Each structure stands twice: as C-alpha cells, then as structure tokens.
C-alpha cells in the first residue's frame, strides 16, 4: 500500500515551480478535516473566520488563541497529507514576545505547521523574529478582516495606484523578512498576478484572481451554508459547489464530492472564473 507523505513548505514551493495550482480550504473540526484530506486539499487553514461561520459573530476580532488551538487540535490528527496553517488571532502578535508565545501554542498544542498573520511591511520585524526561530509564516495582504474596525467595511483593496504599489512593496518586504507564503484577499486580479510574478514565495488568493499560485475558500462558503451566503450576501469570489454534486446524483458523499470538485477546478484553472474576480474600475484603468 502506498504511503501518503505529508506536504511541507518545500513541496509547496515545488508545486509553484512546476506550475501546479495549490488548493486550500478552511476546516475547523475532525469530520471535515478527514473529508478535505481525502478529497485532495493541499493546504488546510484553521482560520479566525471561525468567529463568523462557527461562532456566528460579525467580525473575526473576538477569536482568541485558545479558540484556534482548540480547533487546530481537532483537525491536525486527521490530516495525512494536507499542510496545516493556523491563524494568529487579533492582537496575539502585537509584540515580538506575544507573537512567539502565540505561535508556540498554535504549533505545539494545536499541531499547526505554519502560522498566518495580517498586515504589511509593519509586520516585517515580527515575521523575521518568528522565521529565524523556526516558525514558518504566511503573510496576509489586501483585505485584512482583523483590521475591519479601521477599514470600516469588507471591500476590495489595492484599486488605486498608490495602494497597489504599496502592496507590491509590502509583499517584497515580507518575503525578504522570511515569510514562506503570501495570502492575498480581495484585490484586483491584475494586481494579484503582478505580485505573484514578482514574489519569490508561493502566493495564495481569495478573491485575488486566477494569476496566483493557489486558491483558498472558507469551507462553509463553498458548501453554501455560511451565514452571509444563506442571507443572500455571497461575496463575488465565492462559488457554491454543492449544486453540481447534487445534479450528478452523488450518493451519500455530496460534501466530499463538492470539495473534490473545488480541488479539480483549482488545479485545472477553471476556478476562479472571470465572474469571481475583481477588476479595476473603468474610471482608473490605464
């Protein structure tokens, strides 16, 4: 019987170099972890999105390190192949010492193999501090949900020239500081492609176009059961994969079939389609 080898940072880099798209998805419990791993998901994220889709809140800011550790511990033992990333919650990395303590808990207690943090060049010292101590880091740019009370709304970022250039610079600085992955959220597709072309590390997108190295969705969005989807507020980048599985008459394995469909479409480039991507407004296009 073939032994399943777990993915690591080096394999994700090889996938990028080979032109293979990286399929990523959130998970928060053992049951879905098993399904995602079996369906071929490459990267599983314990996202602070659990504050909204699991806890039912309006933002991610109330999520704590204890919350992420709890859900990570439920997921980690059930991933044979997928690479596990865990979010550093709001203000859990506000200082070097807090960032290290939080990361230690997510990796030692939660079983994560990488931590993710939000913010641009101002987080470079945190990224470097963690990286040189053996903590793999994913840096998150674009729409940053933990900054919602400053941003004021969940909206597309990087549409103005100055903001786009700043994001390009941030991506470079964070990679140079030691970030192993970049995640781009809700930015114009052209900007996502440009950051990816200039990045030395793999780039994962959510609402960042098709020109990145991989895609991630929130599991409940993919299944059409998240609060915002059920209330009719589906983000543009979200695709519900359940109707396709139902239409084929899948027997008993609808959720796994939907996840497998997502993985196949990410790998083939069918997702995201143009209708899932953001473009520059006509008024500021070159």
C-alpha positions as CSV (number, residue, x, y, z in Angstrom):
1,X,0.0,0.0,0.0
2,X,1.3,3.4,-1.0
3,X,2.4,5.6,1.9
4,X,0.9,9.0,2.0
5,X,3.6,11.7,2.6
6,X,2.6,14.9,4.3
7,X,3.2,18.1,2.5
8,X,5.7,20.6,3.8
9,X,6.8,24.1,2.7
10,X,9.4,22.7,0.3
11,X,6.7,20.7,-1.5
12,X,4.5,23.8,-1.8
13,X,7.4,25.6,-3.4
14,X,7.9,22.7,-5.8
15,X,4.3,22.9,-6.8
16,X,4.7,26.5,-7.6
17,X,7.8,25.9,-9.7
18,X,6.0,23.1,-11.6
19,X,3.0,25.3,-12.3
20,X,0.7,23.1,-10.2
21,X,-2.0,25.2,-8.5
22,X,-2.3,24.8,-4.7
23,X,-5.9,24.0,-3.5
24,X,-6.6,25.4,0.0
25,X,-9.6,25.3,2.2
26,X,-10.5,26.1,5.8
27,X,-11.5,23.4,8.3
28,X,-12.5,23.6,12.0
29,X,-13.2,20.0,13.1
30,X,-12.2,16.4,12.6
31,X,-15.1,15.4,10.3
32,X,-14.4,18.0,7.7
33,X,-10.6,17.6,8.1
34,X,-11.0,13.9,7.0
35,X,-13.1,14.8,4.0
36,X,-10.8,17.6,2.8
37,X,-7.7,15.5,3.2
38,X,-9.3,12.6,1.3
39,X,-10.6,14.9,-1.4
40,X,-7.1,16.1,-2.2
41,X,-6.9,19.5,-0.5
42,X,-3.3,20.6,-0.3
43,X,-3.5,23.2,2.5
44,X,-6.0,23.4,5.4
45,X,-6.3,26.7,7.3
46,X,-7.7,27.0,10.8
47,X,-8.9,30.5,10.0
48,X,-10.2,33.1,12.5
49,X,-13.1,33.1,10.1
50,X,-14.5,30.6,12.6
51,X,-15.6,33.6,14.6
52,X,-18.1,34.3,11.9
53,X,-19.0,30.9,10.4
54,X,-18.8,28.8,13.6
55,X,-19.4,31.3,16.4
56,X,-21.9,33.4,14.4
57,X,-20.2,36.8,15.0
58,X,-20.0,39.8,12.7
59,X,-16.2,40.0,12.8
60,X,-13.1,37.9,13.5
61,X,-11.7,40.1,16.3
62,X,-13.2,38.2,19.2
63,X,-11.4,35.0,18.3
64,X,-8.7,34.0,20.8
65,X,-5.6,31.9,20.7
66,X,-7.5,29.3,22.8
67,X,-10.1,29.1,20.1
68,X,-7.6,28.5,17.3
69,X,-5.7,25.9,19.4
70,X,-9.0,24.1,20.2
71,X,-10.0,23.8,16.6
72,X,-6.5,23.1,15.3
73,X,-6.2,20.2,17.8
74,X,-9.4,18.8,16.4
75,X,-8.1,19.0,12.8
76,X,-4.4,18.2,12.9
77,X,-4.5,14.4,13.8
78,X,-6.8,13.7,10.8
79,X,-4.6,15.2,8.1
80,X,-2.4,12.6,6.4
81,X,-1.2,14.8,3.5
82,X,-2.6,18.3,3.8
83,X,-0.4,21.1,5.2
84,X,-1.9,22.8,8.3
85,X,-1.8,26.6,8.8
86,X,-3.3,28.3,11.8
87,X,-4.3,32.0,12.1
88,X,-2.7,34.2,14.7
89,X,-5.8,36.0,16.1
90,X,-6.3,39.7,16.6
91,X,-3.5,41.3,18.7
92,X,-2.0,37.9,19.5
93,X,1.1,39.0,17.7
94,X,1.2,42.7,18.7
95,X,4.7,42.3,20.2
96,X,7.6,40.0,19.5
97,X,7.1,38.1,22.7
98,X,3.4,37.7,22.2
99,X,3.9,36.6,18.6
100,X,6.4,33.9,19.7
101,X,4.2,32.7,22.6
102,X,1.1,32.5,20.4
103,X,2.9,30.7,17.6
104,X,4.4,28.3,20.1
105,X,0.9,27.4,21.3
106,X,-0.5,27.0,17.8
107,X,2.3,24.7,16.8
108,X,3.0,22.7,20.0
109,X,-0.6,22.4,21.3
110,X,-2.5,22.9,18.1
111,X,-0.3,20.9,15.7
112,X,-0.1,23.6,13.1
113,X,2.9,23.6,10.7
114,X,2.7,27.4,9.9
115,X,1.1,30.5,11.4
116,X,-0.6,33.3,9.4
117,X,-0.7,36.9,10.3
118,X,-2.2,40.0,8.8
119,X,-0.5,43.3,7.9
120,X,2.1,44.8,5.6
121,X,5.6,45.9,6.0
122,X,5.0,47.0,9.6
123,X,4.9,43.2,10.4
124,X,8.3,42.5,8.9
125,X,10.1,42.5,12.3
126,X,7.5,40.0,13.6
127,X,7.9,37.8,10.5
128,X,11.7,37.8,10.8
129,X,11.6,37.2,14.6
130,X,9.4,34.1,14.1
131,X,11.2,32.9,11.0
132,X,14.7,32.8,12.4
133,X,13.3,30.8,15.3
134,X,11.9,28.1,13.1
135,X,8.3,29.3,12.8
136,X,7.0,29.2,9.2
137,X,4.9,32.2,8.4
138,X,2.2,33.1,5.9
139,X,1.7,36.8,5.5
140,X,-1.8,38.1,4.7
141,X,-2.2,41.3,2.5
142,X,-5.2,43.0,0.8
143,X,-8.4,42.9,2.7
144,X,-7.5,42.1,6.3
145,X,-10.5,41.1,8.4
146,X,-8.7,41.8,11.7
147,X,-8.5,45.5,10.6
148,X,-12.2,45.8,9.9
149,X,-12.8,48.5,12.6
150,X,-10.2,50.7,10.9
151,X,-11.1,49.8,7.3
152,X,-14.8,50.3,8.1
153,X,-16.1,47.7,5.6
154,X,-15.2,44.5,3.8
155,X,-14.2,45.9,0.4
156,X,-11.7,45.4,-2.4
157,X,-8.2,46.7,-1.7
158,X,-5.4,48.0,-4.0
159,X,-7.6,49.6,-6.6
160,X,-5.7,52.9,-6.5
161,X,-2.2,53.1,-8.0
162,X,-0.7,54.2,-4.7
163,X,-2.3,51.4,-2.7
164,X,-1.3,48.8,-5.4
165,X,2.3,49.9,-5.3
166,X,2.3,49.9,-1.5
167,X,1.0,46.3,-1.6
168,X,3.7,45.2,-4.0
169,X,6.3,46.7,-1.7
170,X,4.8,45.1,1.3
171,X,4.8,41.7,-0.4
172,X,8.5,42.1,-1.2
173,X,9.4,43.3,2.3
174,X,7.6,40.4,4.0
175,X,9.1,37.8,1.7
176,X,12.6,39.2,2.4
177,X,11.8,39.1,6.1
178,X,11.2,35.4,5.9
179,X,7.6,34.8,5.0
180,X,7.2,31.4,3.4
181,X,3.8,32.1,1.8
182,X,1.7,35.1,0.9
183,X,-2.1,35.3,1.0
184,X,-3.9,38.0,-1.0
185,X,-7.5,38.7,-0.2
186,X,-10.0,40.8,-2.3
187,X,-7.7,42.6,-4.7
188,X,-7.9,43.3,-8.5
189,X,-6.9,40.2,-10.5
190,X,-4.2,42.1,-12.3
191,X,-2.5,43.2,-9.1
192,X,-2.7,39.6,-7.8
193,X,-0.9,38.4,-10.9
194,X,1.7,41.1,-10.7
195,X,2.5,40.4,-7.0
196,X,2.7,36.6,-7.8
197,X,5.1,37.2,-10.8
198,X,7.4,39.3,-8.5
199,X,7.2,37.1,-5.4
200,X,9.9,34.6,-4.5
201,X,7.4,32.5,-2.5
202,X,4.1,30.9,-3.3
203,X,1.0,33.2,-3.4
204,X,-2.5,32.0,-2.4
205,X,-5.5,34.1,-3.3
206,X,-9.1,34.5,-2.2
207,X,-10.7,37.0,-4.5
208,X,-7.3,37.8,-6.0
209,X,-7.8,36.5,-9.5
210,X,-6.5,33.5,-11.4
211,X,-2.9,34.6,-11.7
212,X,-1.9,33.5,-8.3
213,X,-0.3,30.1,-7.3
214,X,-3.3,28.8,-5.5
215,X,-6.8,29.5,-4.1
216,X,-8.5,29.3,-0.8
217,X,-12.1,29.5,0.2
218,X,-14.0,29.2,3.5
219,X,-15.5,25.7,3.7
220,X,-18.9,26.9,4.6
221,X,-19.0,29.3,1.6
222,X,-18.0,26.5,-0.7
223,X,-20.9,24.5,0.6
224,X,-23.4,27.4,0.5
225,X,-24.1,27.3,4.3
226,X,-22.2,30.2,5.7
227,X,-24.3,32.9,7.4
228,X,-23.6,35.5,4.8
229,X,-24.4,33.1,1.9
230,X,-27.6,32.0,3.4
231,X,-28.6,35.6,4.0
232,X,-28.0,36.4,0.3
233,X,-24.7,38.3,0.8
234,X,-22.5,36.0,-1.2
235,X,-19.0,37.5,-1.9
236,X,-18.2,37.8,-5.6
237,X,-15.3,35.3,-5.3
238,X,-17.4,32.5,-3.8
239,X,-18.6,29.6,-5.7
240,X,-21.1,27.1,-4.2
241,X,-20.0,23.6,-5.3
242,X,-22.9,21.7,-3.8
243,X,-25.4,22.1,-6.7
244,X,-23.0,20.4,-9.1
245,X,-22.6,17.4,-6.8
246,X,-26.4,17.2,-6.3
247,X,-27.1,17.4,-10.0
248,X,-24.8,14.4,-10.7
249,X,-26.8,12.4,-8.2
250,X,-23.9,11.7,-5.8
251,X,-25.0,9.1,-3.3
252,X,-24.1,9.9,0.3
253,X,-20.9,11.7,-0.4
254,X,-22.2,15.1,-1.5
255,X,-19.9,17.2,0.7
256,X,-16.7,15.2,-0.3
257,X,-17.8,15.4,-3.9
258,X,-18.2,19.1,-3.7
259,X,-14.8,19.6,-2.1
260,X,-13.2,17.3,-4.8
261,X,-14.9,19.4,-7.5
262,X,-13.3,22.5,-6.0
263,X,-9.9,20.9,-5.9
264,X,-10.2,19.8,-9.5
265,X,-11.3,23.3,-10.7
266,X,-8.4,25.0,-8.8
267,X,-5.9,22.5,-10.3
268,X,-7.3,22.9,-13.8
269,X,-7.6,26.7,-13.6
270,X,-11.4,26.6,-14.1
271,X,-11.8,28.3,-10.7
272,X,-11.8,31.2,-10.3
273,X,-13.6,32.2,-13.5
274,X,-13.8,35.8,-14.6
275,X,-17.1,36.3,-12.7
276,X,-15.3,35.5,-9.5
277,X,-12.6,38.1,-10.0
278,X,-12.3,41.8,-9.2
279,X,-11.0,44.3,-11.8
280,X,-10.0,47.9,-11.7
281,X,-12.9,50.4,-12.1
282,X,-13.2,51.7,-15.7
283,X,-12.5,55.2,-14.4
284,X,-9.0,54.3,-13.3
285,X,-7.9,51.7,-15.9
286,X,-4.9,52.7,-17.9
